[in-house]
Amino acid sequence: MRRIEIAGRRDAERRPEQRDCEQSHGRRQLCPRSGGHVQNVERGHRRRTGLTLAAPVRHETTPMRACGLAGSLRKGSYNRALLRAAITVAPSGLDIEVFERLGEMPLYNADVEAAGDPEPVAALKAAIGAADALLIVTPEYNYGVPGVLKNAIDWASRPPSSSVLDGKPIALMGATPGRTGTARAQLALRQSFVFTRSPVLPGPEVLVAEAHEKFAPDGTLRDEATREHVRELLQRLVRWTERLRPR
């Protein structure tokens, strides 16, 4: 009896909002009125404090912006067509703005940089800096990244101490008539973005192989499975960017 009385007194001493939280959930966990701490989360989980359990929620009313880069200059490029397809399947709240001026950039030269960024380079940096995320669509040339795309990344990475790529969430995809779907080129890009400290979305990998069978003559992506893969990539890019957004 004495033990029951003590327990009852301790329960009475708890703050009303704390008792309400515990009784409504059947166990102690995150209560918005108790300072946002996680207490004794479900059995089998570690006790944490100062963390929230809910997924990040975007409160802004403005759409998320992604800067799109296609690593091919060819007018009928499958990768340019894949980037256009991404715009059509992008989830609500994501705007993809394509930067079309990679072909105007001079080859990276530190002497040119010392004299000031050429206007197309400044425009690229501004476009990446203004975007919440970066979407890169790359062909694969000789098992690697096309020179025009690598050149753009080299320019954007300068100066290393304040690069617009530092911390920028990135998603990759690519198309090729071959059977590897630009896997090697995408791997090379991931290695470059380690240096720039750019968090690249781990997956899903969108590797569009035998692209000539998946696009119509007018460049429309007609393969529904590929469209679904691109849609999933963009949905995950949104969530990836939200998770990495400074609080």
Protein Blocks (a to p, Z undefined) as FASTA:
>chain_A
ZZmmmmmmmmmmpcfklmmmmmmnopacddfknoopaehiaehiacdehiafbdcddfbf
bdcddddddfbfbfklmklmmmmmmmmmpcehiacdddfklmmpccddfklmmnopafkl
mmmmmmmmmpmbdcdddddeehiacfklmmmmmmmmpcfklpfkgopacddddddfblno
ommmmmmmmmmmmmnopacdfbdcdddehkllmpcfkopafbfklmmmmmmmmmmmmmmm
mmmpcZZ
